[in-house]
Amino acid sequence: MCLRAGLIFDDQASLTQLFKLLRASHPKLQHLGSQDKDVVRVLNSFSSVVDALNTIRNHASVAHPNDKLLDDAEAMLMVNATRTLFHYLNAKV
């Protein structure tokens, strides 16, 4: 999405950095309606979620060899948080 929007970013940028760039710079994420301030608060909170998801992906999932995986309920929470964010971004941009 950053690339398609023509946003400049480092090739080594983390997922969290890319999400923050997208949120701060994508034209379709600048004016978010009558509750803009609160929607921005939610999206900014998702930056922390994205950062945690990245850590969990690397250290508690089958994406990499790990001895300890998330329990089912926590794994579904991570999946659903990711789906929610992707659904919003796809609908918005």
PyMOL Python script that loads the backbone (N, CA, C, O; Angstrom):
from pymol import cmd

cmd.read_pdbstr("""\
ATOM      1  N   MET A   1       0.816  -1.192   0.000  1.00  0.00           N
ATOM      2  CA  MET A   1       0.000   0.000   0.000  1.00  0.00           C
ATOM      3  C   MET A   1       0.861   1.258   0.000  1.00  0.00           C
ATOM      4  O   MET A   1       0.543   2.241  -0.668  1.00  0.00           O
ATOM      5  N   CYS A   2       1.957   1.214   0.759  1.00  0.00           N
ATOM      6  CA  CYS A   2       2.866   2.372   0.775  1.00  0.00           C
ATOM      7  C   CYS A   2       3.454   2.596  -0.613  1.00  0.00           C
ATOM      8  O   CYS A   2       3.515   3.725  -1.098  1.00  0.00           O
ATOM      9  N   LEU A   3       3.876   1.533  -1.230  1.00  0.00           N
ATOM     10  CA  LEU A   3       4.481   1.623  -2.555  1.00  0.00           C
ATOM     11  C   LEU A   3       3.469   2.136  -3.580  1.00  0.00           C
ATOM     12  O   LEU A   3       3.778   3.032  -4.365  1.00  0.00           O
ATOM     13  N   ARG A   4       2.272   1.573  -3.572  1.00  0.00           N
ATOM     14  CA  ARG A   4       1.232   2.016  -4.508  1.00  0.00           C
ATOM     15  C   ARG A   4       0.859   3.479  -4.313  1.00  0.00           C
ATOM     16  O   ARG A   4       0.474   4.157  -5.266  1.00  0.00           O
ATOM     17  N   ALA A   5       0.971   3.968  -3.079  1.00  0.00           N
ATOM     18  CA  ALA A   5       0.632   5.364  -2.790  1.00  0.00           C
ATOM     19  C   ALA A   5       1.801   6.295  -3.084  1.00  0.00           C
ATOM     20  O   ALA A   5       1.683   7.512  -2.940  1.00  0.00           O
ATOM     21  N   GLY A   6       2.936   5.720  -3.499  1.00  0.00           N
ATOM     22  CA  GLY A   6       4.109   6.547  -3.809  1.00  0.00           C
ATOM     23  C   GLY A   6       4.830   7.061  -2.578  1.00  0.00           C
ATOM     24  O   GLY A   6       5.558   8.050  -2.654  1.00  0.00           O
ATOM     25  N   LEU A   7       4.636   6.399  -1.440  1.00  0.00           N
ATOM     26  CA  LEU A   7       5.301   6.827  -0.217  1.00  0.00           C
ATOM     27  C   LEU A   7       6.737   6.317  -0.209  1.00  0.00           C
ATOM     28  O   LEU A   7       7.010   5.189  -0.619  1.00  0.00           O
ATOM     29  N   ILE A   8       7.634   7.147   0.253  1.00  0.00           N
ATOM     30  CA  ILE A   8       9.060   6.804   0.302  1.00  0.00           C
ATOM     31  C   ILE A   8       9.355   6.124   1.635  1.00  0.00           C
ATOM     32  O   ILE A   8       9.001   6.637   2.696  1.00  0.00           O
ATOM     33  N   PHE A   9      10.009   4.963   1.568  1.00  0.00           N
ATOM     34  CA  PHE A   9      10.368   4.242   2.780  1.00  0.00           C
ATOM     35  C   PHE A   9      11.638   3.445   2.555  1.00  0.00           C
ATOM     36  O   PHE A   9      11.978   3.100   1.424  1.00  0.00           O
ATOM     37  N   ASP A  10      12.327   3.161   3.633  1.00  0.00           N
ATOM     38  CA  ASP A  10      13.552   2.371   3.616  1.00  0.00           C
ATOM     39  C   ASP A  10      13.209   0.913   3.340  1.00  0.00           C
ATOM     40  O   ASP A  10      12.211   0.406   3.852  1.00  0.00           O
ATOM     41  N   ASP A  11      14.020   0.240   2.542  1.00  0.00           N
ATOM     42  CA  ASP A  11      13.788  -1.173   2.238  1.00  0.00           C
ATOM     43  C   ASP A  11      13.815  -2.051   3.490  1.00  0.00           C
ATOM     44  O   ASP A  11      13.243  -3.141   3.501  1.00  0.00           O
ATOM     45  N   GLN A  12      14.474  -1.579   4.533  1.00  0.00           N
ATOM     46  CA  GLN A  12      14.580  -2.336   5.779  1.00  0.00           C
ATOM     47  C   GLN A  12      13.545  -1.905   6.813  1.00  0.00           C
ATOM     48  O   GLN A  12      13.630  -2.304   7.975  1.00  0.00           O
ATOM     49  N   ALA A  13      12.573  -1.099   6.407  1.00  0.00           N
ATOM     50  CA  ALA A  13      11.552  -0.616   7.347  1.00  0.00           C
ATOM     51  C   ALA A  13      10.769  -1.781   7.927  1.00  0.00           C
ATOM     52  O   ALA A  13      10.438  -2.737   7.226  1.00  0.00           O
ATOM     53  N   SER A  14      10.480  -1.688   9.206  1.00  0.00           N
ATOM     54  CA  SER A  14       9.697  -2.732   9.863  1.00  0.00           C
ATOM     55  C   SER A  14       8.223  -2.573   9.499  1.00  0.00           C
ATOM     56  O   SER A  14       7.805  -1.541   8.975  1.00  0.00           O
ATOM     57  N   LEU A  15       7.461  -3.596   9.783  1.00  0.00           N
ATOM     58  CA  LEU A  15       6.023  -3.551   9.554  1.00  0.00           C
ATOM     59  C   LEU A  15       5.390  -2.408  10.347  1.00  0.00           C
ATOM     60  O   LEU A  15       4.499  -1.718   9.852  1.00  0.00           O
ATOM     61  N   THR A  16       5.855  -2.216  11.572  1.00  0.00           N
ATOM     62  CA  THR A  16       5.341  -1.128  12.404  1.00  0.00           C
ATOM     63  C   THR A  16       5.645   0.225  11.780  1.00  0.00           C
ATOM     64  O   THR A  16       4.777   1.096  11.743  1.00  0.00           O
ATOM     65  N   GLN A  17       6.855   0.410  11.294  1.00  0.00           N
ATOM     66  CA  GLN A  17       7.225   1.673  10.646  1.00  0.00           C
ATOM     67  C   GLN A  17       6.392   1.917   9.398  1.00  0.00           C
ATOM     68  O   GLN A  17       5.970   3.045   9.141  1.00  0.00           O
ATOM     69  N   LEU A  18       6.152   0.870   8.624  1.00  0.00           N
ATOM     70  CA  LEU A  18       5.346   1.015   7.412  1.00  0.00           C
ATOM     71  C   LEU A  18       3.900   1.364   7.744  1.00  0.00           C
ATOM     72  O   LEU A  18       3.292   2.188   7.060  1.00  0.00           O
ATOM     73  N   PHE A  19       3.347   0.750   8.778  1.00  0.00           N
ATOM     74  CA  PHE A  19       1.986   1.070   9.175  1.00  0.00           C
ATOM     75  C   PHE A  19       1.886   2.525   9.621  1.00  0.00           C
ATOM     76  O   PHE A  19       0.948   3.228   9.244  1.00  0.00           O
ATOM     77  N   LYS A  20       2.844   2.977  10.417  1.00  0.00           N
ATOM     78  CA  LYS A  20       2.839   4.367  10.869  1.00  0.00           C
ATOM     79  C   LYS A  20       2.967   5.329   9.686  1.00  0.00           C
ATOM     80  O   LYS A  20       2.297   6.361   9.650  1.00  0.00           O
ATOM     81  N   LEU A  21       3.819   4.997   8.726  1.00  0.00           N
ATOM     82  CA  LEU A  21       3.966   5.825   7.531  1.00  0.00           C
ATOM     83  C   LEU A  21       2.658   5.875   6.753  1.00  0.00           C
ATOM     84  O   LEU A  21       2.220   6.946   6.334  1.00  0.00           O
ATOM     85  N   LEU A  22       2.042   4.732   6.562  1.00  0.00           N
ATOM     86  CA  LEU A  22       0.775   4.667   5.841  1.00  0.00           C
ATOM     87  C   LEU A  22      -0.272   5.516   6.554  1.00  0.00           C
ATOM     88  O   LEU A  22      -0.968   6.306   5.916  1.00  0.00           O
ATOM     89  N   ARG A  23      -0.387   5.362   7.841  1.00  0.00           N
ATOM     90  CA  ARG A  23      -1.367   6.119   8.625  1.00  0.00           C
ATOM     91  C   ARG A  23      -1.109   7.627   8.545  1.00  0.00           C
ATOM     92  O   ARG A  23      -2.047   8.413   8.418  1.00  0.00           O
ATOM     93  N   ALA A  24       0.142   8.021   8.619  1.00  0.00           N
ATOM     94  CA  ALA A  24       0.475   9.442   8.651  1.00  0.00           C
ATOM     95  C   ALA A  24       0.460  10.099   7.273  1.00  0.00           C
ATOM     96  O   ALA A  24       0.249  11.307   7.170  1.00  0.00           O
ATOM     97  N   SER A  25       0.681   9.320   6.212  1.00  0.00           N
ATOM     98  CA  SER A  25       0.929   9.941   4.908  1.00  0.00           C
ATOM     99  C   SER A  25      -0.048   9.573   3.800  1.00  0.00           C
ATOM    100  O   SER A  25      -0.132  10.297   2.807  1.00  0.00           O
ATOM    101  N   HIS A  26      -0.784   8.485   3.930  1.00  0.00           N
ATOM    102  CA  HIS A  26      -1.684   8.106   2.841  1.00  0.00           C
ATOM    103  C   HIS A  26      -2.853   9.089   2.791  1.00  0.00           C
ATOM    104  O   HIS A  26      -3.497   9.326   3.813  1.00  0.00           O
ATOM    105  N   PRO A  27      -3.139   9.665   1.623  1.00  0.00           N
ATOM    106  CA  PRO A  27      -4.205  10.666   1.524  1.00  0.00           C
ATOM    107  C   PRO A  27      -5.577  10.185   1.987  1.00  0.00           C
ATOM    108  O   PRO A  27      -6.356  10.974   2.520  1.00  0.00           O
ATOM    109  N   LYS A  28      -5.881   8.914   1.794  1.00  0.00           N
ATOM    110  CA  LYS A  28      -7.196   8.410   2.184  1.00  0.00           C
ATOM    111  C   LYS A  28      -7.304   8.127   3.679  1.00  0.00           C
ATOM    112  O   LYS A  28      -8.375   7.770   4.168  1.00  0.00           O
ATOM    113  N   LEU A  29      -6.209   8.285   4.399  1.00  0.00           N
ATOM    114  CA  LEU A  29      -6.227   8.081   5.841  1.00  0.00           C
ATOM    115  C   LEU A  29      -6.041   9.393   6.598  1.00  0.00           C
ATOM    116  O   LEU A  29      -5.693   9.391   7.779  1.00  0.00           O
ATOM    117  N   GLN A  30      -6.272  10.502   5.919  1.00  0.00           N
ATOM    118  CA  GLN A  30      -6.068  11.805   6.544  1.00  0.00           C
ATOM    119  C   GLN A  30      -7.335  12.388   7.145  1.00  0.00           C
ATOM    120  O   GLN A  30      -7.279  12.983   8.222  1.00  0.00           O
ATOM    121  N   HIS A  31      -8.442  12.242   6.504  1.00  0.00           N
ATOM    122  CA  HIS A  31      -9.715  12.787   6.985  1.00  0.00           C
ATOM    123  C   HIS A  31     -10.668  11.615   7.179  1.00  0.00           C
ATOM    124  O   HIS A  31     -11.130  11.001   6.217  1.00  0.00           O
ATOM    125  N   LEU A  32     -10.950  11.319   8.441  1.00  0.00           N
ATOM    126  CA  LEU A  32     -11.637  10.073   8.764  1.00  0.00           C
ATOM    127  C   LEU A  32     -13.049  10.280   9.293  1.00  0.00           C
ATOM    128  O   LEU A  32     -13.548   9.472  10.077  1.00  0.00           O
ATOM    129  N   GLY A  33     -13.681  11.342   8.871  1.00  0.00           N
ATOM    130  CA  GLY A  33     -15.086  11.552   9.192  1.00  0.00           C
ATOM    131  C   GLY A  33     -15.322  12.350  10.448  1.00  0.00           C
ATOM    132  O   GLY A  33     -14.412  12.966  11.002  1.00  0.00           O
ATOM    133  N   SER A  34     -16.569  12.326  10.885  1.00  0.00           N
ATOM    134  CA  SER A  34     -17.000  13.180  11.991  1.00  0.00           C
ATOM    135  C   SER A  34     -16.335  12.828  13.318  1.00  0.00           C
ATOM    136  O   SER A  34     -16.251  13.677  14.205  1.00  0.00           O
ATOM    137  N   GLN A  35     -15.876  11.630  13.466  1.00  0.00           N
ATOM    138  CA  GLN A  35     -15.188  11.198  14.693  1.00  0.00           C
ATOM    139  C   GLN A  35     -13.698  11.010  14.447  1.00  0.00           C
ATOM    140  O   GLN A  35     -13.068  10.121  15.018  1.00  0.00           O
ATOM    141  N   ASP A  36     -13.148  11.859  13.590  1.00  0.00           N
ATOM    142  CA  ASP A  36     -11.744  11.755  13.165  1.00  0.00           C
ATOM    143  C   ASP A  36     -10.794  11.559  14.341  1.00  0.00           C
ATOM    144  O   ASP A  36      -9.948  10.665  14.308  1.00  0.00           O
ATOM    145  N   LYS A  37     -10.924  12.373  15.366  1.00  0.00           N
ATOM    146  CA  LYS A  37      -9.994  12.317  16.499  1.00  0.00           C
ATOM    147  C   LYS A  37      -9.984  10.941  17.157  1.00  0.00           C
ATOM    148  O   LYS A  37      -8.918  10.408  17.469  1.00  0.00           O
ATOM    149  N   ASP A  38     -11.152  10.371  17.366  1.00  0.00           N
ATOM    150  CA  ASP A  38     -11.227   9.058  18.010  1.00  0.00           C
ATOM    151  C   ASP A  38     -10.788   7.933  17.082  1.00  0.00           C
ATOM    152  O   ASP A  38     -10.159   6.974  17.528  1.00  0.00           O
ATOM    153  N   VAL A  39     -11.113   8.040  15.795  1.00  0.00           N
ATOM    154  CA  VAL A  39     -10.656   7.034  14.834  1.00  0.00           C
ATOM    155  C   VAL A  39      -9.132   7.052  14.760  1.00  0.00           C
ATOM    156  O   VAL A  39      -8.501   5.998  14.691  1.00  0.00           O
ATOM    157  N   VAL A  40      -8.539   8.243  14.775  1.00  0.00           N
ATOM    158  CA  VAL A  40      -7.077   8.356  14.779  1.00  0.00           C
ATOM    159  C   VAL A  40      -6.500   7.695  16.028  1.00  0.00           C
ATOM    160  O   VAL A  40      -5.470   7.025  15.954  1.00  0.00           O
ATOM    161  N   ARG A  41      -7.152   7.877  17.167  1.00  0.00           N
ATOM    162  CA  ARG A  41      -6.679   7.229  18.396  1.00  0.00           C
ATOM    163  C   ARG A  41      -6.686   5.711  18.247  1.00  0.00           C
ATOM    164  O   ARG A  41      -5.743   5.041  18.668  1.00  0.00           O
ATOM    165  N   VAL A  42      -7.735   5.170  17.654  1.00  0.00           N
ATOM    166  CA  VAL A  42      -7.817   3.721  17.452  1.00  0.00           C
ATOM    167  C   VAL A  42      -6.714   3.262  16.495  1.00  0.00           C
ATOM    168  O   VAL A  42      -6.027   2.276  16.761  1.00  0.00           O
ATOM    169  N   LEU A  43      -6.549   3.978  15.384  1.00  0.00           N
ATOM    170  CA  LEU A  43      -5.507   3.594  14.426  1.00  0.00           C
ATOM    171  C   LEU A  43      -4.114   3.705  15.036  1.00  0.00           C
ATOM    172  O   LEU A  43      -3.261   2.855  14.781  1.00  0.00           O
ATOM    173  N   ASN A  44      -3.876   4.735  15.831  1.00  0.00           N
ATOM    174  CA  ASN A  44      -2.582   4.852  16.496  1.00  0.00           C
ATOM    175  C   ASN A  44      -2.363   3.709  17.470  1.00  0.00           C
ATOM    176  O   ASN A  44      -1.241   3.228  17.626  1.00  0.00           O
ATOM    177  N   SER A  45      -3.421   3.277  18.118  1.00  0.00           N
ATOM    178  CA  SER A  45      -3.306   2.123  19.020  1.00  0.00           C
ATOM    179  C   SER A  45      -2.959   0.861  18.245  1.00  0.00           C
ATOM    180  O   SER A  45      -2.257  -0.015  18.750  1.00  0.00           O
ATOM    181  N   PHE A  46      -3.453   0.775  17.017  1.00  0.00           N
ATOM    182  CA  PHE A  46      -3.119  -0.378  16.186  1.00  0.00           C
ATOM    183  C   PHE A  46      -1.625  -0.439  15.868  1.00  0.00           C
ATOM    184  O   PHE A  46      -1.123  -1.510  15.528  1.00  0.00           O
ATOM    185  N   SER A  47      -0.913   0.663  15.967  1.00  0.00           N
ATOM    186  CA  SER A  47       0.541   0.624  15.779  1.00  0.00           C
ATOM    187  C   SER A  47       1.175  -0.277  16.826  1.00  0.00           C
ATOM    188  O   SER A  47       2.081  -1.053  16.522  1.00  0.00           O
ATOM    189  N   SER A  48       0.696  -0.173  18.057  1.00  0.00           N
ATOM    190  CA  SER A  48       1.190  -1.052  19.121  1.00  0.00           C
ATOM    191  C   SER A  48       0.792  -2.496  18.855  1.00  0.00           C
ATOM    192  O   SER A  48       1.570  -3.416  19.109  1.00  0.00           O
ATOM    193  N   VAL A  49      -0.413  -2.695  18.345  1.00  0.00           N
ATOM    194  CA  VAL A  49      -0.882  -4.039  18.009  1.00  0.00           C
ATOM    195  C   VAL A  49      -0.001  -4.644  16.922  1.00  0.00           C
ATOM    196  O   VAL A  49       0.420  -5.795  17.034  1.00  0.00           O
ATOM    197  N   VAL A  50       0.280  -3.873  15.870  1.00  0.00           N
ATOM    198  CA  VAL A  50       1.128  -4.357  14.775  1.00  0.00           C
ATOM    199  C   VAL A  50       2.507  -4.732  15.304  1.00  0.00           C
ATOM    200  O   VAL A  50       3.062  -5.760  14.917  1.00  0.00           O
ATOM    201  N   ASP A  51       3.058  -3.909  16.181  1.00  0.00           N
ATOM    202  CA  ASP A  51       4.373  -4.191  16.751  1.00  0.00           C
ATOM    203  C   ASP A  51       4.341  -5.496  17.550  1.00  0.00           C
ATOM    204  O   ASP A  51       5.239  -6.327  17.414  1.00  0.00           O
ATOM    205  N   ALA A  52       3.314  -5.678  18.378  1.00  0.00           N
ATOM    206  CA  ALA A  52       3.196  -6.914  19.167  1.00  0.00           C
ATOM    207  C   ALA A  52       2.968  -8.127  18.272  1.00  0.00           C
ATOM    208  O   ALA A  52       3.537  -9.192  18.510  1.00  0.00           O
ATOM    209  N   LEU A  53       2.134  -7.966  17.242  1.00  0.00           N
ATOM    210  CA  LEU A  53       1.885  -9.074  16.314  1.00  0.00           C
ATOM    211  C   LEU A  53       3.171  -9.538  15.647  1.00  0.00           C
ATOM    212  O   LEU A  53       3.385 -10.736  15.463  1.00  0.00           O
ATOM    213  N   ASN A  54       4.015  -8.599  15.290  1.00  0.00           N
ATOM    214  CA  ASN A  54       5.281  -8.947  14.650  1.00  0.00           C
ATOM    215  C   ASN A  54       6.157  -9.776  15.595  1.00  0.00           C
ATOM    216  O   ASN A  54       6.761 -10.768  15.187  1.00  0.00           O
ATOM    217  N   THR A  55       6.214  -9.361  16.848  1.00  0.00           N
ATOM    218  CA  THR A  55       6.991 -10.113  17.842  1.00  0.00           C
ATOM    219  C   THR A  55       6.403 -11.503  18.050  1.00  0.00           C
ATOM    220  O   THR A  55       7.136 -12.491  18.098  1.00  0.00           O
ATOM    221  N   ILE A  56       5.085 -11.578  18.173  1.00  0.00           N
ATOM    222  CA  ILE A  56       4.421 -12.873  18.362  1.00  0.00           C
ATOM    223  C   ILE A  56       4.651 -13.774  17.161  1.00  0.00           C
ATOM    224  O   ILE A  56       4.913 -14.967  17.314  1.00  0.00           O
ATOM    225  N   ARG A  57       4.555 -13.207  15.969  1.00  0.00           N
ATOM    226  CA  ARG A  57       4.800 -13.990  14.753  1.00  0.00           C
ATOM    227  C   ARG A  57       6.189 -14.606  14.783  1.00  0.00           C
ATOM    228  O   ARG A  57       6.367 -15.767  14.416  1.00  0.00           O
ATOM    229  N   ASN A  58       7.166 -13.833  15.218  1.00  0.00           N
ATOM    230  CA  ASN A  58       8.542 -14.316  15.217  1.00  0.00           C
ATOM    231  C   ASN A  58       8.862 -15.276  16.359  1.00  0.00           C
ATOM    232  O   ASN A  58       9.733 -16.135  16.216  1.00  0.00           O
ATOM    233  N   HIS A  59       8.165 -15.141  17.496  1.00  0.00           N
ATOM    234  CA  HIS A  59       8.566 -15.896  18.679  1.00  0.00           C
ATOM    235  C   HIS A  59       7.515 -16.850  19.235  1.00  0.00           C
ATOM    236  O   HIS A  59       7.801 -17.587  20.179  1.00  0.00           O
ATOM    237  N   ALA A  60       6.304 -16.854  18.673  1.00  0.00           N
ATOM    238  CA  ALA A  60       5.275 -17.728  19.246  1.00  0.00           C
ATOM    239  C   ALA A  60       4.338 -18.288  18.188  1.00  0.00           C
ATOM    240  O   ALA A  60       3.182 -18.597  18.478  1.00  0.00           O
ATOM    241  N   SER A  61       4.832 -18.421  16.964  1.00  0.00           N
ATOM    242  CA  SER A  61       4.004 -18.992  15.898  1.00  0.00           C
ATOM    243  C   SER A  61       4.842 -19.976  15.088  1.00  0.00           C
ATOM    244  O   SER A  61       6.034 -20.153  15.338  1.00  0.00           O
ATOM    245  N   VAL A  62       4.201 -20.607  14.120  1.00  0.00           N
ATOM    246  CA  VAL A  62       4.919 -21.553  13.270  1.00  0.00           C
ATOM    247  C   VAL A  62       5.613 -20.855  12.096  1.00  0.00           C
ATOM    248  O   VAL A  62       6.184 -21.520  11.232  1.00  0.00           O
ATOM    249  N   ALA A  63       5.566 -19.517  12.063  1.00  0.00           N
ATOM    250  CA  ALA A  63       6.269 -18.782  11.008  1.00  0.00           C
ATOM    251  C   ALA A  63       7.777 -18.999  11.108  1.00  0.00           C
ATOM    252  O   ALA A  63       8.488 -18.941  10.104  1.00  0.00           O
ATOM    253  N   HIS A  64       8.255 -19.247  12.313  1.00  0.00           N
ATOM    254  CA  HIS A  64       9.661 -19.555  12.583  1.00  0.00           C
ATOM    255  C   HIS A  64       9.677 -20.725  13.566  1.00  0.00           C
ATOM    256  O   HIS A  64       8.701 -20.947  14.283  1.00  0.00           O
ATOM    257  N   PRO A  65      10.771 -21.468  13.602  1.00  0.00           N
ATOM    258  CA  PRO A  65      10.835 -22.560  14.577  1.00  0.00           C
ATOM    259  C   PRO A  65      10.735 -22.020  16.012  1.00  0.00           C
ATOM    260  O   PRO A  65      11.580 -21.235  16.443  1.00  0.00           O
ATOM    261  N   ASN A  66       9.727 -22.431  16.725  1.00  0.00           N
ATOM    262  CA  ASN A  66       9.513 -21.997  18.108  1.00  0.00           C
ATOM    263  C   ASN A  66       9.031 -23.176  18.931  1.00  0.00           C
ATOM    264  O   ASN A  66       8.199 -23.966  18.483  1.00  0.00           O
ATOM    265  N   ASP A  67       9.564 -23.286  20.139  1.00  0.00           N
ATOM    266  CA  ASP A  67       9.140 -24.349  21.048  1.00  0.00           C
ATOM    267  C   ASP A  67       7.801 -24.028  21.699  1.00  0.00           C
ATOM    268  O   ASP A  67       6.991 -24.925  21.933  1.00  0.00           O
ATOM    269  N   LYS A  68       7.566 -22.752  21.991  1.00  0.00           N
ATOM    270  CA  LYS A  68       6.342 -22.341  22.673  1.00  0.00           C
ATOM    271  C   LYS A  68       5.466 -21.549  21.720  1.00  0.00           C
ATOM    272  O   LYS A  68       5.867 -20.500  21.216  1.00  0.00           O
ATOM    273  N   LEU A  69       4.276 -22.056  21.479  1.00  0.00           N
ATOM    274  CA  LEU A  69       3.318 -21.396  20.601  1.00  0.00           C
ATOM    275  C   LEU A  69       2.174 -20.811  21.430  1.00  0.00           C
ATOM    276  O   LEU A  69       1.960 -21.192  22.580  1.00  0.00           O
ATOM    277  N   LEU A  70       1.459 -19.891  20.826  1.00  0.00           N
ATOM    278  CA  LEU A  70       0.283 -19.331  21.483  1.00  0.00           C
ATOM    279  C   LEU A  70      -0.766 -20.411  21.696  1.00  0.00           C
ATOM    280  O   LEU A  70      -0.861 -21.364  20.923  1.00  0.00           O
ATOM    281  N   ASP A  71      -1.550 -20.251  22.752  1.00  0.00           N
ATOM    282  CA  ASP A  71      -2.711 -21.119  22.935  1.00  0.00           C
ATOM    283  C   ASP A  71      -3.752 -20.732  21.889  1.00  0.00           C
ATOM    284  O   ASP A  71      -3.659 -19.670  21.274  1.00  0.00           O
ATOM    285  N   ASP A  72      -4.731 -21.591  21.693  1.00  0.00           N
ATOM    286  CA  ASP A  72      -5.720 -21.386  20.629  1.00  0.00           C
ATOM    287  C   ASP A  72      -6.454 -20.052  20.728  1.00  0.00           C
ATOM    288  O   ASP A  72      -6.595 -19.352  19.726  1.00  0.00           O
ATOM    289  N   ALA A  73      -6.918 -19.694  21.911  1.00  0.00           N
ATOM    290  CA  ALA A  73      -7.697 -18.455  22.055  1.00  0.00           C
ATOM    291  C   ALA A  73      -6.847 -17.232  21.718  1.00  0.00           C
ATOM    292  O   ALA A  73      -7.317 -16.315  21.045  1.00  0.00           O
ATOM    293  N   GLU A  74      -5.610 -17.216  22.180  1.00  0.00           N
ATOM    294  CA  GLU A  74      -4.726 -16.082  21.890  1.00  0.00           C
ATOM    295  C   GLU A  74      -4.342 -16.058  20.421  1.00  0.00           C
ATOM    296  O   GLU A  74      -4.223 -14.986  19.827  1.00  0.00           O
ATOM    297  N   ALA A  75      -4.149 -17.224  19.832  1.00  0.00           N
ATOM    298  CA  ALA A  75      -3.835 -17.286  18.401  1.00  0.00           C
ATOM    299  C   ALA A  75      -4.986 -16.713  17.574  1.00  0.00           C
ATOM    300  O   ALA A  75      -4.753 -15.971  16.620  1.00  0.00           O
ATOM    301  N   MET A  76      -6.228 -17.054  17.936  1.00  0.00           N
ATOM    302  CA  MET A  76      -7.384 -16.518  17.213  1.00  0.00           C
ATOM    303  C   MET A  76      -7.516 -15.009  17.411  1.00  0.00           C
ATOM    304  O   MET A  76      -7.936 -14.301  16.495  1.00  0.00           O
ATOM    305  N   LEU A  77      -7.164 -14.515  18.586  1.00  0.00           N
ATOM    306  CA  LEU A  77      -7.169 -13.068  18.820  1.00  0.00           C
ATOM    307  C   LEU A  77      -6.206 -12.386  17.865  1.00  0.00           C
ATOM    308  O   LEU A  77      -6.536 -11.346  17.294  1.00  0.00           O
ATOM    309  N   MET A  78      -5.018 -12.955  17.682  1.00  0.00           N
ATOM    310  CA  MET A  78      -4.023 -12.367  16.778  1.00  0.00           C
ATOM    311  C   MET A  78      -4.525 -12.408  15.331  1.00  0.00           C
ATOM    312  O   MET A  78      -4.393 -11.432  14.593  1.00  0.00           O
ATOM    313  N   VAL A  79      -5.096 -13.536  14.940  1.00  0.00           N
ATOM    314  CA  VAL A  79      -5.631 -13.673  13.581  1.00  0.00           C
ATOM    315  C   VAL A  79      -6.740 -12.647  13.344  1.00  0.00           C
ATOM    316  O   VAL A  79      -6.759 -11.975  12.313  1.00  0.00           O
ATOM    317  N   ASN A  80      -7.650 -12.533  14.288  1.00  0.00           N
ATOM    318  CA  ASN A  80      -8.773 -11.613  14.123  1.00  0.00           C
ATOM    319  C   ASN A  80      -8.341 -10.152  14.155  1.00  0.00           C
ATOM    320  O   ASN A  80      -8.905  -9.333  13.429  1.00  0.00           O
ATOM    321  N   ALA A  81      -7.362  -9.809  14.973  1.00  0.00           N
ATOM    322  CA  ALA A  81      -6.844  -8.436  14.987  1.00  0.00           C
ATOM    323  C   ALA A  81      -6.230  -8.104  13.630  1.00  0.00           C
ATOM    324  O   ALA A  81      -6.430  -7.009  13.104  1.00  0.00           O
ATOM    325  N   THR A  82      -5.490  -9.042  13.072  1.00  0.00           N
ATOM    326  CA  THR A  82      -4.873  -8.841  11.759  1.00  0.00           C
ATOM    327  C   THR A  82      -5.941  -8.701  10.684  1.00  0.00           C
ATOM    328  O   THR A  82      -5.866  -7.801   9.847  1.00  0.00           O
ATOM    329  N   ARG A  83      -6.925  -9.576  10.700  1.00  0.00           N
ATOM    330  CA  ARG A  83      -8.015  -9.504   9.720  1.00  0.00           C
ATOM    331  C   ARG A  83      -8.747  -8.175   9.804  1.00  0.00           C
ATOM    332  O   ARG A  83      -9.067  -7.570   8.781  1.00  0.00           O
ATOM    333  N   THR A  84      -9.010  -7.726  11.010  1.00  0.00           N
ATOM    334  CA  THR A  84      -9.720  -6.463  11.204  1.00  0.00           C
ATOM    335  C   THR A  84      -8.944  -5.307  10.598  1.00  0.00           C
ATOM    336  O   THR A  84      -9.509  -4.474   9.889  1.00  0.00           O
ATOM    337  N   LEU A  85      -7.662  -5.259  10.874  1.00  0.00           N
ATOM    338  CA  LEU A  85      -6.827  -4.181  10.343  1.00  0.00           C
ATOM    339  C   LEU A  85      -6.744  -4.247   8.820  1.00  0.00           C
ATOM    340  O   LEU A  85      -6.897  -3.224   8.153  1.00  0.00           O
ATOM    341  N   PHE A  86      -6.506  -5.426   8.264  1.00  0.00           N
ATOM    342  CA  PHE A  86      -6.430  -5.562   6.805  1.00  0.00           C
ATOM    343  C   PHE A  86      -7.757  -5.229   6.136  1.00  0.00           C
ATOM    344  O   PHE A  86      -7.785  -4.586   5.087  1.00  0.00           O
ATOM    345  N   HIS A  87      -8.852  -5.666   6.744  1.00  0.00           N
ATOM    346  CA  HIS A  87     -10.169  -5.361   6.190  1.00  0.00           C
ATOM    347  C   HIS A  87     -10.386  -3.849   6.129  1.00  0.00           C
ATOM    348  O   HIS A  87     -10.842  -3.327   5.112  1.00  0.00           O
ATOM    349  N   TYR A  88     -10.065  -3.158   7.199  1.00  0.00           N
ATOM    350  CA  TYR A  88     -10.219  -1.702   7.230  1.00  0.00           C
ATOM    351  C   TYR A  88      -9.351  -1.033   6.166  1.00  0.00           C
ATOM    352  O   TYR A  88      -9.832  -0.200   5.398  1.00  0.00           O
ATOM    353  N   LEU A  89      -8.068  -1.405   6.126  1.00  0.00           N
ATOM    354  CA  LEU A  89      -7.153  -0.767   5.177  1.00  0.00           C
ATOM    355  C   LEU A  89      -7.566  -1.035   3.730  1.00  0.00           C
ATOM    356  O   LEU A  89      -7.509  -0.133   2.894  1.00  0.00           O
ATOM    357  N   ASN A  90      -7.978  -2.258   3.431  1.00  0.00           N
ATOM    358  CA  ASN A  90      -8.443  -2.571   2.075  1.00  0.00           C
ATOM    359  C   ASN A  90      -9.685  -1.780   1.711  1.00  0.00           C
ATOM    360  O   ASN A  90      -9.811  -1.318   0.577  1.00  0.00           O
ATOM    361  N   ALA A  91     -10.597  -1.618   2.644  1.00  0.00           N
ATOM    362  CA  ALA A  91     -11.816  -0.858   2.380  1.00  0.00           C
ATOM    363  C   ALA A  91     -11.518   0.638   2.214  1.00  0.00           C
ATOM    364  O   ALA A  91     -12.171   1.327   1.430  1.00  0.00           O
ATOM    365  N   LYS A  92     -10.545   1.117   2.946  1.00  0.00           N
ATOM    366  CA  LYS A  92     -10.249   2.545   2.963  1.00  0.00           C
ATOM    367  C   LYS A  92      -9.392   2.976   1.794  1.00  0.00           C
ATOM    368  O   LYS A  92      -9.651   4.017   1.192  1.00  0.00           O
ATOM    369  N   VAL A  93      -8.383   2.204   1.462  1.00  0.00           N
ATOM    370  CA  VAL A  93      -7.469   2.607   0.390  1.00  0.00           C
ATOM    371  C   VAL A  93      -7.674   1.743  -0.834  1.00  0.00           C
ATOM    372  O   VAL A  93      -6.994   1.931  -1.843  1.00  0.00           O
TER     373      VAL A  93
END
""", "prot")
cmd.dss("prot")
cmd.show_as("cartoon", "prot")
cmd.util.cbc("prot")
cmd.orient("prot")
